[in-house]
């Protein structure tokens, strides 16, 4: 799909800001890498070949009996006994780069958990014996997917309501603005904590609860743009020609309002990730045992004698936030109407 002239210029403006362009590529690279986390860090082999045949444990569950063992139980590939059986049957095993899933408990650490970094656990283990690198790999993906989901849905709701307020104005705008003033005056984080303490938290519930407050950040700029544009000559001419309101809103005014909205989306994404991390850190987020960067931060606070947990968790979250801020600055400059290139 070919970009319009104005969007080509915006893209060129973004590319000219080197730090934003580098941040975009680094962030996209990390995120794409985490999409294949199961192939990078897993306690299931990628491939097994024995006298009994070939197996793909990552994609299909096999019993110990199928691999040459004695029982019908599902194969446990962390069991040295099973690995010895596979070797005795001329077995060949191809493992992922890291032989630990984020939920895998390493029972062979050189010291008591949390264990320091080793060749097996590159970033050490947490106080449950889980590999810190695997937790960060899966947690990064979960956090970004959560942030994308909340940001996109918040933008859809906020833009739609802001467009209706700005276009129609009157009593609808007045009543809705009073509602937003009341709703936005509530302490968001405390309200989230109260709500998640009532229900059993899950990814879907946390996304829904965060969405209850996240949409308001998109209403103001869209509402202001519609207030400004609804009396322009081209809008009045479209109304005089009998054009439907829905077509005027989405075809003629909304594209102009999207510039300011797009500039704020990377910052909204960073905010959504921060909310999830905060809830996990306080113990009100994802269920125990999830790949959570917030829980890793909590462990870092509770285990000051294991600084590798703090360095890894703060480092990953700090890097993610820095990349998103730089990307947001580039998007903001690209959509800035005062930019000379536009």
N, C-alpha and C positions, 0 to 999 in steps of 0.2 A: 504494500500500500504506500503510495507516494504522499509525502507530507506536503501540506500547503506552504506557500511562501512564508507566511508569518511563523509557522511552526518550524520550518527549516532555519529561520533566523534565530528562533528561540533555542533550538538544538545547538546551533553554532555558538551562541552566547554561553550556553552551559559548557560546551567543549573548551571554550577559551579559558574557563576557570579551571586550571589544571588540578588543583587540590580536590575540587568537587568531582571531576572526571575520574581521577585516581580512586577516590573514595567509592564511587559508584561501582567501578570494576572490582575493587576488593570486596565490597559488600556482596555483590552478585556472585562473585567467585566463591566466597564462604558459604552463601546460602545454597548455591547449586551443589556444593560439596556435601552439605548436610542432608540434601535430598537423597543421597546415596549412603546415608549413615549405616544402614544395615550391611552394606557391602564393605564398609571400612572398619567398623567396630562391632563385633558380634561373637557370641560364644558358640555359634553354629558354623561348621566348616562350609566353604563354598562348594567343595567337590570332594568326594571320596571314591576311590577305586580299589576294589578288593577282588579276590577270587570269586566272590558271590555276585559281582556286578558293579555297576557305577551308581552313585547316589548323589543327590543334591539336597543336603539337609536344610539349607536355608529356605528352600521352596516347598519342601515336603517333609512331613514327620515320619521317621522310621522307628521301628522297634529295635531293641537290642538284639533280638533273635535274627532279624534280617541282616545285621552286620556281623553275624558269626557268634553272637553271645548265646546265653541260655534262657533268657526271660523275654516275655512279651511286653515288658515295660518300655515306655518311650526312651530312646537312647539319650544318655547324658554324656555329652562330648567333653565335659570337664572331668569325667571319671577316668583316672589312669588305667583302671582295669579294662575298660572298653577300648581305650587307645592301644593297649597292649594286644588285645584280641585282633584289632584291625591290622596291626603291624605283623602279627603272626600269619595273617591271611594275605600276605604280600600287599598290604594296603598302602595307598598313597593318598595323603590328605593335603588339600590346599586350604589354608586358613585366611581369614581377612587380615588386614594389616595389624589390627588390634584384636586380640582374642578375648575381648570382654564386651558384653552388652551392657547398657547402662544399669540394668537390674542384676547383673551377675555379681555374686559375692565371691571375692577372691579369698579362698581359705588357705592359701599358701604364701602369705605375705612374710617377708623376712623379719618384721617386727609386729608388735601389736598395732591394730588399726587405731587411728589413721596412720598408714604406712607411708614412708618417704618415697620419692620417685625412684623407680628401678627400670631396667630394660623391659620388663613386662608391663609395668604401670608407669607410663612416661611422666605423668603429672602426679603420681602417687595415688593413694586411695583416700576415701572419706572415712568417717567414723563407723560406717556400716560395712566397709570393705569393698565398696564399689569403685571402679576405675574412674578417676576424676576426668580424664580426657573423654571417655565415653559419655559421661553425664553432660559435659559441656557441649559435645558434638550434637547429641540428641536434644539437649535443652535449648541450644541456639535455634535449631529448626522449629521447635515447639513455640518458642517466644516470638519468632518472626511470623510464623503462621497465625498465631493469636493476634499479633499486632496488625497484620494485613487484614484479617477478617473484621476486627473491630473498626479499623480505620475506614475500610471500604463501606461497610454497612452504616457507620456513623455519617460518612459523607453523603450517602444516598438519602438518608432520613433528613439530615440537616440542610442539604441543598434543596430538597423538595419543599420542606416547610419554610425555609427562607425565601424561596421563589414565590410561594403562595402569599406569604405575608407582604412582601414587597410589591407584588403585582396588584393584589386586591386592596391592601391597606384597610382603612376604616375600622369597624368594630372587630373584624377577625384579627387584624394586626394588633389592636389594642389589647384584646383579651389574651391573645397568645403571648404577648410581651409581658403581661403581668404574671402569667403562669411561669414563664421562663425566669423571671426575677425571683420568684419564690423557689423554684426548683434548683436554680444555680446557687442560691444562698445556702443550701445545705452543704455541710462538710462532706465532700465526695468520698474521701478515703474511709472516714468513719461510717458513712452509710453503707459502703461496700462491705466493710467488716461485719456490720450488723446483719446485712442480708445473707452473706455467705455463711454466717454462723447459724442461721436458721435452717439452711438446706445442706444436703451433702454435696460438696463442691465437685465440679467436673469441668472439663474444657468448655462444653456447651453452656453450662450455667454461668460460669465466670464470664464468658463472652457476652451473654445476654445481660448480666448485671452491669458490666462495664459499659455496655451500649446504652443503658438507661441514662447515663450522664454524658457520654462521649459525643453525642450528636450536636450538643449545643454550641460547640466551638465553630461549627461550620455555618450556623444560621446567620450571624451578624453580617459577614462580608457579602453574602449572597443577597440578603434582604436590602442592604444599602445599595448594591448595584442595581437591583430591580427598581427601587425607589427612584434612582437617578435616571434609569433608562426608559421607564414606562411612559414618560411624556416626551420622548424624542420623536422627531418627525416621522421616522420610518415606522415606529410603533403605532402612532396615531393614524398613519396612512393605511397600515395593515388592518387596524380596527375598522376604519371607514370602508374598506373593501369587503368587510364581512368575514375576515379570517378568524378562525376559532382561537379562543384564548390559549388552548393547549399548544397549538402550533406556534403562536407568538412567543409563548414562554420558552418552549424547548428548542425552537428553531432559530429565533432571532435574538432573544435576550440572554438566555442561559449560556451560550458560548462565550459571551463577553464577561459573564460573572465567574466563569470557571478559572480564569487566570489567577485571581486572588486565592481561590480555593486550592488550586494545584500547588501554589507556593507554600501552603501550610500543611500539606499532607505528610511530608517526611517528618515534620515536628510532631504531628499527631500520632504517627507510627511510633516514634520514640517514646511519646507519652503513654501509649497503650502498653508497650513492653515494660515500661517502668512501673505501671500499676500492677501488672501481673507479678513482676519481681517483688514488689513491696508486699503484696498479699502472701506470696509464698514465703517471704522472709519472716513475716509475722505469724505464719502458721495457719492462715485462713485461705490459702490458695488451692493448688492442685492436690489430689490425694497423695498420701504418704507413699513414697516409692517411685513417684513420677520423675522424669528427667527435668528437674527444676533448677534454674540458676539462682532463684531466690532462696531455695532451701540450702543450696551450696554456700551462699553467703551466710546464712544462719549457722551452718556448721563451721565456717571460718571464724565467726565470732565466738563460738563455743569451744573452739580448739585452737587457741592462740599459739600453742606449742607445735602446731602443724602449719607453718606459714605457707606451704605450697598450695593449700586449699584457698587461702586468701588471695595469693598472687594469681592463681588460675581463674578464680571466680570474678574478682575485681577487674582483672585484665581483660577477660572476655566481654564483660558488660561495659567496661569503659571503652573498649575498642568499638563495640557495636554502637554506642551512643555517639562517639566522636565521628564515625563514618556517616551516621544518619544526619548529624548536624551539618557536616560539610556538604552532604548531598542537598539538604534543605536550603542552604545558603545559595548553592548553584541554581536550584529551581527558582528560588525567590528572585535572583538577579535576572534569570531568563524570562520570567513573566512580569518583570517590573516595567510598566508603561513609560517610565522616564528614561529607560535605557535607550541610548542613541541608536543602537543597531536596529531597534524596532521602529 
